[in-house]
Amino acid sequence: MKVDGALAFDLRSAASRARDAEAAGYDGIWSAETSHDPFFPLLRAAEATERIELGTGIAVAFARNPMLLANIAYDLQDFSGGRFVLGLGSQIKPHITKRFSMEWSSPAARMRELISAIRAIWDCWNNGTKLDFRGDFYTHTLMTPFFNPGPNPHGDAKIFLAGVGPMMTEVAGAVCDGFLCHGFTTERYLREVTIPALETGLKSAGRTLEDFEVSGPAFVVTGTNEEEMASSAEGVKQQIAFYGSTPAYRPVLELHGWGDLQTDLNALSKEGRWVEMGKLIDDDILSTFAVVAEPGGIASELSNRYGDIVDRISFYAPYNSDPDTWLPVLEALRAV
């Protein structure tokens, strides 16, 4: 099992953090699009490392267009020597329309077309194919030599897609190289909903899970004493509550019989009562979404839950922790 780390946005320390992650033995590092651009830290990370994979987890696809994403991914793939993974996600409608001022419609169909357009652009650059992509959402029919970078010496970057619902998950299986499970995913949801949807998409493209990578960030509650365990549990509960308030993620809760919780969390979020939201996450819900264990037991618990269905994993720990805590876990998981 591959084990990945996170690359927090800090351009001043991105290079050293990436270098440390590579030295520690991580297989990949992911940069998220939250309050900063997700691509810039990876440029610095690429310059400072030689082996580790570098990915966006995620970049907001619908805030951009296929040509822009094709250009950025081409350059990072080239500069990193073939180590870049373009991890995309759709975000939700209010963010796309109100924060990015971009169009929103038929997200699964739009995502399929966006990724297909990126691949058509790369095919033009790599193989000299005439650019003639005409879809319902995107049209790319002009590519003059002045704007053509030519073949990428390291081939195409991998494209991973994040999703929760079955329709977007099927798209990942049909047109992508891998899938980024949302942190708000349980083992049961992964087995009963996500994997079957991926297999449906893969089958439509004549592929199987053997041709594909599934990446899962896993919530982990840990600590070396009761105080640390309680503090980390509180941080994870708050994050679970934040995700649980989103209507698009309600099916995960409904699968476990907790659908009404989403309604309550959403109501509190609209009132700005964020701290109170975390109090609605009881220990049963916590242990369903997160591995709760002392450091020495984390690897075995993660392996028991996900070892047969996830190809790469990362630790989702929304609280302060000593980076050295994760090193023995990393070593144990890589041995699985």
N, C-alpha and C positions, 0 to 999 in steps of 0.2 A: 504494500500500500504506500502510495506517495503521500508525503506530509507537506503541507504548504503553510506559509506564514503570511502575515499582513504587513504591508508597507504603508505606514501612516503618512499623510501628506506633510512633509517638511522638507523643502528643497535643500535646505542647508545640511540636513543629516541623512537624506535619502541614500546617498552613496555608501556611507559608513554602515547604515542599518542593513542595506542589501548585502554588503560584504560580510557582515557578521552573520546574517542568515545563511549565506552560502557556506561559511566556515562551520557553522553549527550542524550542517547537513540537511537543511530544508531542501526540498525538491523544487519548490516554486514560491514566489511571493506575489500577492495580489494587491493592487491599488484600487481603492473604491472612490466613486464619485459622490461625495457628500458636499462639503463646503468648499471644495477646491477641484480643479481639473484632475482627472485620474491619470493622464498620460505623462505629464511632465516628470513626476518622480521616477517613472520607469526609464526615462531617458538617462537620468543620472545613475540609476541602478544598473542599467546595461553597461555603462562605461566602467563601472567599478567591479563587475563580476564576469565570470567566464562560463559557468555551468548552469546556474539556477534559471528556471523558467520564469518569465515575467508576464503577468497578465493583469487585465482590468477586471475587477470583480465588484461592481460592474461599471461600464460606461453606459450612459443613457442613450440608447439608439435613436429614439424619436426626437431627441434634441439636436440631431445632426442629420446629414443626408448620406447616401451611399458613397458618393465620390469623396467626400471629406473623410469618412471612415476608411475607405480604401487607401487613401493617401497616407493617413496617419499610421495605419497598420503596416503598410508597405515599408515606410521609413523605419519604424521600430523593429520590424522583422529583419531588415537589412542591417541596421546598426547593432542589433544584439547578436547577430550571427545565427539567426534562425530560432531564437528562444522566445519570441513574443506570442502571446495568446490574446486574441481580441474577445474579451468577455463582454457580452451585451445584455441589456435588460430593457424592458419597456417602460418602467416606472408606471405610475397610475395617472389617469386622465387629468385630475386637477393640477398636477405638477407640470405635465406637458403643455396644457393650455394656458395656465395661469402663471406658472413660474418661467417656463421657456418660451411661451407665446408661439407654440407650434401646433400643427394639426394633430387631431386624434380621431381615428376611426378604425374599426375592424382590426384591433391590435395584432391578433395572431396572423391574419392574412397579410397585413402590412409588414410584419416582421419577416415572414417568409420571403416576401418580395424584396425587402431591403437587403437581406443576406444574399439572395440570388443575384441582385444587382451588383453587390460588392464582388461576387465571384465572376460575374460577366466582365467587370472592369479589369480585374486581375488577369482574366483570360486574354483580354485585349493587349495588356501590357506584356504579358509573358510569352504569348504565342502569336501575336500579330493579328488576332481575330478582329474583324470589323466590329466596332462597338455599336450594337443595335438592340439595346434593351428597352422594351416598351411594355410597361405594366399598368396596373390600375392606379398605382400611387406614385411610381417613379418612372422617369423616362431618361435614358442616357444614350444619346445617338451621335455625340460629337467628341472626337478625340484626335487632335492634330499632333504631329510629331513634337511640336514645341512643349506640349503638356504631357507627353508620354515618357515616363521614367525608364521604360524598357524592362526587360526581364529582371526579376528579383533573383540575385544569385543564391538566395537561401530558400527559394520557393515561397508558397503562400503561407501566411500565418494561420494557425488554427483559429477557428471561430467557435466559441462556447456561448451558450444562451442560458440565461436564468429564467426560471418560471415557477409558477405554483399550480395554476389551473391546467387541466388536461390538454386544452387546445394549444396553448403556447408550448407545452411540453412535447406534444407531437411534432410541432414545427422543429424543435431542436433535434429530434430524432431524424427528421426528414432531410434537413439541410445543413446541420452543424457537425462539428467534430467532437463536441462534448456538451455536457449539461451541468449548470451550476445550480445545485439545490439551494433553495432559500433557507436562511437560518431558521425560519418559522416552519419547519418540517419535522414531523415525527417519524419514527421508524415505521409505524403502521401505515402512515400516509405514503411514505416512500415506497413501501412494498405493494400496497393495494391500489394506489393511484398513479404515482410518478412512473415507476418502472413499466407497468403495462402501457401507459401512454407513450413512453419512449419507444417501446418495442413496436407499437403500431406505426409510429413515424419512421422508424428504421426499416420496417418491413416494406413500406411504400417506396423506399429508396434501394431495396435489395440488399440491406445490411442487417447486422445483428449487433448485440451489445459488445461482442468481441471487437468490433470496428469502432468503438466509441468509448469515451471516458465520462464517468460520473463523478462529480466533485461535490463534496458535502461539508459545509461549515457546521460544526456541531457545538451546540451550547455545552459548556462545561462549568460546573460549580465545584470549586476545590479550595483547599487551604490546608495549612499545617496545624491549625488549632480551631477551636469552636468560634472564636471571634472572626477569623479569616473566612471560615465556611459561611457564617451568617452574613458577612459583608458581601461575599461573592454571590450568595443566593439572592440577596436583595437586588444586586445589579442585574442579574439574569431575569428575575421576575419583572423588573421594570421594562426590560427590553421585550420580553414576551408580551407584556401588556400593550406596549406601543404597537407591535406588529398586529396583535389580536384585535386592535380597534379598527383595523382597515377592512372594509367590506369585502375586498377582493380575496382576503385570506380566510374568510369565514368557513369555507369548505373544510379546512384543516380541523377547525374546532368542531364542526358538525360531525365529522367522522367519529369523533370521540364522545359525542353527545353533549358538547359544550357550546352549541350554537348560540344560546341566549347570552353567553358571556360576551360575545362580540358586540351585541347590542348595548350591553351595559358599558363596556369599555369605550365604545364609540361615543356614547352620550357623555361620558366623563371627559373624553378628549376634546369635545366641542366646547366644554366649559373650562378647559385649561387645567383640569384637576389631575395632573400627570402623576403625582406621588400617590394619590389615592388609587389610581389604576393598578399599580403594582400590588396593592393589598388584596386584590381580587384573584390573584394567582396563588392558589394553595399549593401545598407540597406535592399533591398527586399530579397536578398539572405541571409543576416544575420538573418532577422526575420523568414525566412523559416526554417533555421537550428537551431536557438536559440530562447529561451524565452527571450524577452527583457522587463524587468519590474523592478520597484523599489522593495526592499525587501518584502514589504507587499503584493505585487501582484504576487510573484513568484509561490506560492503554487497553487493558483487558475488557473493560466495559465498552469502549468504543468498538473494539474488534468484534465483540459478541453481537452488538447491534448492527453494525454496518460492514463488517469484514467481507461478506459475500456479495454485497451489492454496490459498494462504493470503491472507486479506483484510487481516489485521492481525497484527503480530508484535511481540515484546518480546525483550529481551536477558536471557538467564538466565546470570548471571555470579556464581556462589557464591564470590566472593573479593573482596578489596579492590581497587578500581580508581578512578581519577580520573573523576568525572562528566563532565568535558570530553572524555574519550576518546570518548564515545558521540555527541557532538553532530554531527560530520561524517558519522558513520554514519547518524544520524537523517535528516539533510538528503538524503543520497544515496538512502536508501530511499524517502523520501516523493516523490522525483522519478521513481521507477520506475513 
